[in-house]
Amino acid sequence: MNNAANTSVVAEKEVLFHPELLQKFDINGPRYTSYPSADRFHNDFSEVDYLEALKRVATVDEPLSLYFHLPFCPNICYYCGCNKIITKDHGRSAKYIKYLAKEMAMVTKAMGAQKKIPVTQLHWGGGTPTFLSHEEMIELMHHTREHFELLRGGEYSIEIDPRRVTEQDIALLADLGFNRISLGVQDFNLAVQEAVHRIQTIEETQAVMEWSRKYGFKSRSVDLIYGLPKQTPATFKETVDAVLAMSPDRLSVYNYAHLPHIFKPQRRIAEADLPAAADKLDILSNTISRLGEAGYVFIGMDHFAKPNDELAIAQKEGKLHRNFQGYSTQAECDLLAFGISSIGKVDDCYSQNVRTLDEYYAILDKGHLPVLRGLRLDQDDLLRRELIGELMCQFALDTKAFSTSHQIDFSSYFKTEIEELKHLEEAGLLSWEGANMQVPIKGRLLARRVAMTFDRHLRESQAKGTYSKVL
């Protein structure tokens, strides 16, 4: 990358951070990995609704996306809000793999599949997916390939706990077809790690990065969290510098959402140890500047990528997408989700599985799919989903083209929203160029706040208390 390009990236990062705007608009709001957000799902949505959606999508000749929730962890991290099972008993994970196979067989049968279904995106999330033994990983991928064909050029990713893998594990994952890894780091400072019950060395993490390059992985992503107990701007800068020395292709810098009334493990974190609001802003500001100096591009939300990374290229070309796994280069496609608490998107429906192993096993044993709740989107939902997706991925919307595509008059349909946007315009979070609505650089950290204006469900319920902060 030449010096001129580096300068422009650094300048963009400086303009990206405006503390007065962040303090004013840092309210609670959805992350918009889906619209409507998952808290709108309801129990009236049943297995019958899911089966009908599967039949509808079976007639569409497009590749699918797959998600497997692997909930097992050998120990607990206090900050974690995921659905997880703390155990060291591999008998539990071995049993779970067999039931994932059963669920896959039932889903593909419901779709009437006469041949393997093409797939362009696959993700193992958790929990700790690498909790699985080699035999269990091989078995799960074997069952997956029984029903699905993983196409060339697809994104096949897995979440990695660097404390729990060896070089042999990474070699096996490459052999199984994975080409992307996401490494949990959060923070390298020992005091922070002790406060959240996750001790992880730089050396362990560096080793996984090197192994992933050795075995041909196309992309490495690192997750960091700011706002954890004992963090300071100075110590987090040391973590960021250590990560940048490893040269990941992508970074995610998440805001820690302290919600102990929802996530019980967080009750072990002393609120007095959490950094003050001013320190959190300093951490974010310093991190954005440091990533800019290193040449990373702001993708959106909490995500950054190298300029030559597929995410950055897709955003530049207007081809970036967002789903339950975050940002993606893959075209918007139906998502089949397997395992406890997993969320899928099939046709015009979202569905979520039951949350516990006992429920999951019992329902599958009775020959039913383990659907807990879901939602069928109406035309207004589908329209707003596309609009919010454009704002979150491209930071812009051609309202004239959007009106033509959906056969609406934008100014009339969104009269209330356009009026509400005026104070965001005045603050500089939104601008108009003719019929083009844009989120300028200074507003992009707050794109969620702009998107919230178009969230009909949020407006009607005004239930903002269960969400994390926008920053």
C-alpha positions in Angstrom: 0.0 0.0 0.0 1.5 3.4 -1.0 2.0 6.3 1.4 -0.8 8.4 -0.1 -3.3 5.6 0.5 -2.0 5.2 4.0 -2.5 8.9 4.7 -6.1 8.8 3.4 -6.9 5.9 5.7 -5.4 7.6 8.7 -7.3 10.8 7.9 -10.6 8.8 7.6 -10.1 7.3 11.1 -9.5 10.7 12.6 -12.8 12.0 11.1 -14.6 8.8 12.1 -14.3 9.5 15.8 -16.3 12.4 17.2 -16.6 12.1 21.0 -19.4 14.7 21.3 -21.6 12.7 18.9 -20.8 9.4 20.5 -21.7 10.7 24.0 -24.9 12.2 22.7 -26.2 9.3 20.7 -24.8 6.3 22.6 -28.1 4.7 23.5 -29.3 1.1 23.7 -30.2 -0.4 20.3 -30.2 -3.6 18.2 -27.1 -4.8 16.4 -29.2 -5.6 13.3 -27.6 -9.0 12.4 -31.3 -9.4 11.5 -34.3 -7.3 11.0 -36.6 -7.6 12.8 -34.2 -8.3 15.7 -34.4 -11.6 17.5 -36.3 -10.2 20.5 -39.3 -9.9 18.1 -39.5 -13.7 17.6 -42.5 -15.3 19.2 -43.7 -18.8 20.2 -46.7 -18.8 17.9 -44.1 -19.6 15.1 -43.9 -23.4 15.1 -42.4 -26.4 13.5 -45.2 -26.3 10.9 -44.2 -22.8 9.9 -40.6 -23.8 9.6 -41.4 -26.9 7.5 -43.5 -24.8 5.1 -40.6 -22.3 4.7 -38.2 -25.2 4.0 -40.4 -26.5 1.3 -40.6 -23.0 -0.3 -36.8 -22.5 -0.3 -36.3 -26.0 -1.7 -37.7 -24.7 -5.0 -35.0 -21.9 -5.2 -31.9 -23.0 -7.0 -29.4 -20.9 -5.0 -26.6 -22.0 -2.6 -27.3 -21.9 1.1 -25.5 -21.0 4.3 -25.0 -23.3 7.3 -24.5 -22.5 10.9 -23.7 -25.1 13.7 -23.9 -24.1 17.3 -21.4 -26.1 19.3 -22.0 -25.0 22.9 -19.4 -26.8 24.9 -16.6 -25.0 26.8 -14.1 -26.5 29.3 -14.3 -23.3 31.5 -16.3 -20.1 31.8 -15.4 -16.6 30.7 -17.2 -14.2 32.9 -18.0 -11.7 30.2 -19.6 -14.2 27.8 -23.3 -13.9 26.8 -23.4 -17.0 24.5 -25.5 -20.1 25.1 -22.8 -22.4 26.5 -22.4 -25.6 28.5 -19.4 -25.8 30.8 -18.0 -29.4 30.8 -14.9 -31.5 30.3 -17.0 -34.6 29.4 -16.5 -35.5 25.8 -19.3 -38.0 26.1 -21.7 -35.0 26.0 -20.3 -33.6 22.8 -20.1 -37.0 21.1 -23.9 -37.5 21.7 -24.6 -33.9 20.5 -22.9 -34.6 17.1 -25.2 -37.6 16.5 -28.2 -35.4 17.1 -26.9 -32.7 14.8 -26.7 -35.4 12.2 -30.3 -36.4 13.0 -31.5 -32.7 12.7 -29.6 -32.3 9.3 -31.3 -35.5 7.9 -34.7 -34.3 9.0 -34.3 -30.8 7.5 -33.0 -32.0 4.2 -35.8 -34.6 4.0 -38.3 -31.9 4.6 -36.8 -30.0 1.7 -37.3 -33.0 -0.5 -33.6 -33.0 -1.5 -32.8 -35.5 -4.2 -29.2 -34.6 -4.3 -26.6 -32.7 -2.2 -27.7 -29.1 -1.5 -25.0 -26.6 -2.6 -23.6 -24.4 0.2 -21.4 -21.3 -0.1 -21.0 -20.4 3.5 -20.5 -22.5 6.7 -19.7 -21.5 10.2 -19.1 -23.4 13.5 -19.8 -21.1 16.5 -20.1 -21.6 20.2 -19.2 -22.2 22.9 -15.8 -23.4 21.8 -16.1 -25.4 18.6 -12.5 -26.7 19.0 -13.7 -28.4 22.2 -14.6 -31.3 19.9 -12.2 -34.1 19.5 -10.7 -34.9 16.1 -13.1 -37.8 15.8 -16.1 -35.6 16.5 -14.9 -32.9 14.1 -14.5 -35.5 11.3 -17.9 -37.1 12.1 -19.7 -33.7 12.0 -18.1 -32.7 8.7 -18.8 -36.2 7.3 -22.5 -35.9 8.1 -22.5 -32.3 6.7 -21.1 -33.5 3.4 -23.6 -36.3 3.2 -26.3 -33.7 2.7 -24.5 -30.6 1.4 -21.9 -29.8 -1.2 -19.4 -27.1 -0.1 -18.8 -25.1 -3.2 -15.4 -23.8 -4.3 -14.8 -20.2 -3.3 -17.1 -20.3 -0.3 -16.5 -19.0 3.2 -16.0 -21.9 5.6 -15.1 -20.5 9.0 -14.7 -21.6 12.6 -14.3 -19.8 16.0 -11.0 -20.7 17.7 -10.0 -20.5 21.3 -6.1 -20.2 21.0 -5.7 -21.8 24.4 -7.4 -25.0 23.3 -5.8 -25.9 19.9 -2.6 -27.5 18.7 -0.9 -27.5 15.3 -2.6 -30.8 14.6 -6.0 -29.3 15.2 -5.4 -26.5 12.7 -4.1 -29.0 10.1 -7.2 -31.1 10.6 -9.5 -28.1 10.2 -7.8 -27.3 6.9 -8.2 -30.9 5.7 -11.9 -30.7 6.6 -12.4 -27.7 4.3 -12.2 -24.7 6.6 -10.5 -21.7 5.1 -11.2 -18.9 7.7 -10.6 -18.7 11.4 -11.8 -16.3 14.0 -9.6 -16.0 17.1 -10.9 -14.9 20.5 -8.4 -12.6 22.2 -10.4 -9.9 24.0 -7.4 -8.5 25.9 -3.8 -9.6 26.6 -3.4 -7.8 29.9 -3.1 -10.2 32.7 -5.1 -8.2 35.2 -8.0 -8.0 32.8 -7.7 -11.7 32.0 -7.8 -12.6 35.6 -10.9 -10.4 36.2 -12.8 -12.2 33.4 -11.4 -15.7 34.1 -9.6 -16.1 30.7 -5.8 -16.4 30.8 -4.3 -16.4 27.3 -0.8 -15.6 26.2 0.4 -13.7 23.2 2.6 -16.7 22.3 -0.4 -19.0 22.2 -2.3 -16.7 19.9 0.7 -16.0 17.7 1.3 -19.8 17.2 -2.3 -20.3 15.9 -1.9 -17.4 13.5 1.3 -19.0 12.1 -0.2 -22.4 11.9 -3.2 -21.0 10.0 -0.8 -19.5 7.4 1.2 -22.7 7.2 -2.0 -24.7 6.4 -3.4 -22.3 3.8 -6.2 -20.5 5.6 -7.3 -17.5 3.5 -8.3 -15.2 6.3 -7.6 -14.7 10.0 -9.9 -12.5 12.2 -9.2 -11.4 15.8 -11.9 -10.4 18.3 -11.2 -7.8 20.9 -13.5 -6.4 23.6 -13.2 -2.9 25.1 -14.9 -2.0 28.4 -13.8 -5.0 30.3 -12.9 -4.8 34.0 -9.4 -3.4 34.8 -8.9 -2.1 31.3 -7.2 1.3 30.8 -6.4 3.2 27.5 -2.7 2.4 28.0 -3.1 -1.3 28.6 -5.6 -1.8 25.7 -3.2 0.0 23.4 -0.6 -2.7 24.3 -3.1 -5.4 23.3 -3.9 -3.7 20.0 -0.2 -3.3 19.2 0.4 -7.0 20.0 -2.5 -8.0 17.7 -1.3 -5.8 14.9 2.1 -7.4 15.1 0.4 -10.6 14.1 -1.1 -8.9 11.0 -4.7 -10.4 11.0 -6.8 -9.8 7.9 -9.7 -8.6 10.0 -10.4 -7.3 13.5 -13.6 -6.9 15.5 -13.5 -4.5 18.4 -16.6 -5.1 20.4 -18.1 -3.0 23.2 -18.6 -5.1 26.3 -22.3 -5.1 27.2 -22.6 -5.5 31.0 -26.0 -7.1 31.5 -25.7 -9.3 34.6 -29.5 -9.4 35.0 -29.5 -11.4 31.7 -26.1 -13.2 31.7 -25.5 -14.7 35.1 -21.7 -15.2 34.7 -21.3 -11.5 34.4 -22.4 -11.2 38.1 -18.8 -12.3 38.9 -17.5 -9.0 37.4 -17.3 -6.2 39.9 -18.9 -3.1 38.4 -16.4 -0.9 40.2 -13.7 -2.5 38.1 -15.3 -1.5 34.8 -13.6 1.5 33.1 -15.3 4.9 33.3 -17.2 6.1 30.3 -14.5 8.6 29.4 -11.9 5.9 29.5 -14.0 3.7 27.2 -14.2 6.5 24.7 -10.4 7.0 24.9 -9.9 3.3 24.3 -12.1 3.4 21.3 -10.5 6.6 19.9 -7.0 5.3 20.4 -7.9 1.9 18.8 -9.5 3.6 15.7 -6.4 5.8 15.3 -4.0 2.9 15.7 -5.9 0.7 13.2 -6.0 3.6 10.8 -2.2 4.1 11.1 -1.8 0.4 10.4 -3.8 0.7 7.2 -7.1 -1.0 8.2 -10.4 0.1 6.7 -13.5 0.6 8.8 -16.1 -1.9 7.5 -18.9 -1.0 9.9 -20.2 -1.6 13.4 -17.1 -3.0 15.2 -15.3 -4.4 12.1 -12.1 -3.5 10.4 -10.2 -5.1 7.6 -7.1 -4.7 5.5 -7.8 -2.8 2.3 -7.1 -5.9 0.1 -9.4 -8.1 2.2 -12.5 -9.4 0.6 -14.8 -7.5 3.1 -13.1 -4.2 2.2 -13.3 -4.9 -1.5 -17.0 -6.0 -1.3 -17.9 -2.8 0.6 -16.1 -0.7 -2.0 -18.0 -2.4 -4.8 -21.4 -2.2 -2.9 -21.6 -6.0 -2.5 -21.2 -6.3 1.3 -23.9 -8.3 3.2 -24.7 -8.7 6.9 -26.2 -11.8 8.6 -26.2 -13.6 11.9 -22.5 -14.2 11.6 -21.8 -10.6 10.9 -20.4 -9.1 7.7 -20.0 -11.3 4.7 -19.0 -11.2 1.0 -21.5 -13.8 0.1 -24.8 -12.8 -1.5 -27.8 -12.8 0.8 -28.8 -16.4 1.0 -31.0 -18.7 3.1 -29.4 -19.9 6.4 -30.0 -23.3 7.8 -29.0 -23.4 11.5 -28.4 -26.5 13.6 -28.1 -27.2 17.3 -29.4 -25.6 20.5 -30.5 -21.9 20.3 -29.3 -21.6 16.7 -31.1 -19.0 14.5 -31.8 -19.6 10.9 -33.2 -17.5 8.0 -35.3 -19.5 5.5 -37.4 -17.8 2.9 -39.3 -15.0 4.6 -38.9 -16.6 8.1 -36.6 -16.6 11.0 -36.6 -19.6 13.3 -34.7 -20.4 16.6 -34.1 -23.8 18.2 -34.8 -24.7 21.8 -32.1 -23.7 24.2 -31.3 -26.8 26.3 -29.8 -30.2 25.4 -32.7 -32.1 27.1 -35.3 -30.3 25.1 -33.3 -30.7 21.9 -32.8 -34.4 22.3 -36.4 -35.1 23.4 -38.0 -33.3 20.5 -35.7 -34.9 17.9 -36.4 -38.3 19.4 -40.1 -37.7 18.8 -39.4 -37.1 15.2 -39.9 -33.3 15.3 -37.7 -30.4 14.5 -36.6 -28.5 17.7 -38.2 -25.1 16.9 -38.7 -22.9 19.9 -39.9 -19.7 18.3 -39.5 -17.5 15.2 -41.1 -15.0 12.9 -42.6 -14.8 9.4 -41.8 -11.4 7.9 -44.5 -9.4 6.2 -43.9 -7.1 3.2 -43.1 -4.1 5.4 -40.5 -6.2 7.3 -38.9 -7.4 4.1 -38.7 -3.8 2.8 -37.2 -2.4 6.0 -34.8 -5.3 6.2 -33.3 -4.4 2.9 -33.2 -0.7 3.8 -31.4 -1.3 7.1 -29.0 -3.8 5.5 -28.0 -1.1 3.0 -27.4 1.4 5.7 -25.4 -1.0 7.8 -23.2 -2.3 4.9 -22.9 0.5 2.4 -23.7 3.5 4.6 -26.0 4.8 1.7 -29.3 4.2 0.0 -30.5 5.3 -3.4 -34.1 6.1 -2.4 -35.3 6.5 -6.0 -34.0 3.1 -7.0 -35.4 1.7 -3.7 -38.8 3.2 -4.5 -38.9 1.7 -8.0 -37.7 -1.7 -6.7 -40.5 -1.9 -4.0 -43.1 0.1 -5.9 -43.5 2.7 -3.2 -43.2 6.4 -2.9 -40.3 6.7 -0.4 -41.1 10.2 1.0 -44.7 9.1 1.7 -44.0 5.6 3.0 -41.3 6.9 5.3 -42.9 10.3 6.2 -42.6 9.7 9.9 -39.0 8.4 9.6 -37.8 11.3 7.4 -39.2 13.8 10.0 -37.4 11.9 12.8 -34.1 11.9 10.8 -33.9 15.7 10.8 -32.2 15.9 14.2 -29.7 13.3 13.0 -29.1 15.3 9.9 -28.5 18.4 12.0 -26.0 16.5 14.1 -24.1 15.3 11.0 -25.1 11.6 11.2 -27.0 11.7 8.0 -26.9 13.7 4.7 -28.8 13.9 1.5 -27.4 14.3 -2.1 -30.6 14.5 -4.1 -32.4 11.2 -3.6 -29.3 9.5 -2.1 -29.4 9.1 1.6 -25.9 8.8 3.1 -24.2 8.2 6.4 -21.1 10.3 6.2 -17.8 9.2 7.8 -18.4 11.1 11.0 -21.7 9.2 11.5 -20.6 5.7 10.6 -19.8 4.6 14.2 -23.4 5.4 14.9 -25.0 3.8 11.8 -27.0 1.6 14.2 -28.6 4.8 15.5 -29.6 5.8 12.0 -31.0 2.4 11.2 -33.1 2.4 14.4 -35.2 5.2 12.9 -36.5 2.8 10.3 -37.2 0.0 12.9 -41.0 -0.1 13.0 -41.0 -2.8 15.8 -38.7 -0.7 17.9 -40.9 2.4 17.5 -44.1 0.5 18.3 -42.7 -1.2 21.5 -40.1 1.4 22.6 -38.4 -1.6 24.4 -34.8 -0.4 24.3 -33.7 -1.6 27.7 -32.7 -5.2 26.7 -30.2 -4.1 24.0 -26.5 -3.2 24.4 -25.2 0.3 23.9 -24.7 1.5 20.4 -21.0 1.9 21.3 
